[in-house]
């Protein structure tokens, strides 16, 4: 049976690898990267020999493939940097992926923001219509008082 600490160790190493990759990108690749590249998460197997690094790029409308190719090309340098800063038996082999989750969250947030704006506009129109209806109702003569 696995030791319960294994999961925590994997999580700690994932966080540390994420931090080191982000530091490397800031210190060594800032000028080469388009937009704002964010390392959003790292996933590693139990043996810690590989790392899937998920990145998202803010303020970038281009193709992620080019950025991922650049990062993958620099993976050996980044791995060397990680190896220098982590005390592990094996340095994880890095593979970069687009973080589709972050992109989906941003799209959903934009849709919600748009719906809220539409709702505010519709509410304003309804209030104007109600105000107009109330004003015209108050301006009309009362039929009961005329018939008595």
N, C-alpha and C positions, 0 to 999 in steps of 0.2 A: 504494500500500500504506500502511496506517495506521502511524503511529509507535507503537512499543511503549510510549512514555511516556503515550499517551492513556489507556490503561486505568488506569494508576496515578493520573493526574490526576483521572479520574472518581471513583475510589475515595476520593481525598483530599477532593474536594469533597463527596461523599456524607457522609463522616465529619464534615466541618465543618458541613454543613447539619444533620445529626442533632444535633450538639452545640448549635448555635444554637437550633434548635427546642426542644430540651429546656430550655435556659436560659430561653427566653421563657416556656415553660409554668410553670416554677418561679417566675420573678419576677413574672409578670403574670396568670396564670390559676389559680394554686394553689387559691384559694377556690371557683372556679366548677366545678372538675373533681371528679367522684366517684372514690373509691378512689385508687389509686396509678397514675397514667398514666405509661407508659414509652414512649419513642420507641425502638422496637427496631431499626429499619433504615430506610434511605432508598435508593431506587433512582432513578437518573437516566439519561437517554439521553446519547449522545455529545455532543449540542449543549448540554447542561446548562441547557436552558431550562425544564425541568419537573422536578418531584420528587414521587415517590410516597413519602409518609411513612406508615410502618406503626407503629401504636400498639397497645399492649396495656394492659389495665386490671386491676390486681391488686386483690383484695378488693372486687369489684364483680359483683353478680349481675344487674344491669339490662341494658337494651338498648344495645348499642354504637351503634346508629343515632343516638340522641340526642346522644351524646358526639361522634361524627364530625360531626354537623350543627353542633354548637357550634364545634368546631375549624375546620371548613370556613368557617364564618361569620367567624371571626377570622383566616383565612388572609391577607387583605391586610395586616393589622397585623403578622403574623409575617413576611411577605415583606418588609415595610418594615424590620423589625428585622434580617433577614438582609442586606438590601441595604446597611444602614448598617455592617455588620461584615465583609462580604466584598468584596474588590476584584475584581469580575467585570463583564464587559460587560453581561450580562443577569442579572437576578435570577430564579431559578427560580420558576415558578408551582407552588404547593403543592396537592397533593390528598391527603387523608387516607384511610387504609384501616385496617380491623381486621387486626391481625397474627394470623392463624389459626394460624400455625406455633407461636407461643409458647403459645397455648391448647392445641394438640394435645400439645406437649411436657409441659405441666403435667398434662394428663389421663393421659398415658402414665406419668409419674412416680408419680402417685397410684395407678394400677393396679398398678405394680411394687411400691410400698410395701405395698399391700393384699395382694398375692400373697406377699410376704415374711412378713407378719404371719400369714397363713393357714398358710404353710409352717412357721413356728415353732410355731404351735399344733398342727398335725398331728404334727410331730416330738415335741413334748412328750407328746401322747397316745400315740404309738407307744412312746416311752421308758417311760411308765407301764405300758403293756400288756406290754412286754418284761420290766420289773422284776417285775411281778406274775406273769408266766409263769415267770420264773427262781425266784422265791420259792416258788411252789407246786411246782415241779419239785424243789427242794431239800428241801421238807417231806415229799414222798412217800417211802415206804420203797422200798428197792431190791429188785426182784423176784428178782434173781440170788442174792443172799445168803440169801434165804429158801428157795430150792429146793435149795441145797447142803447 
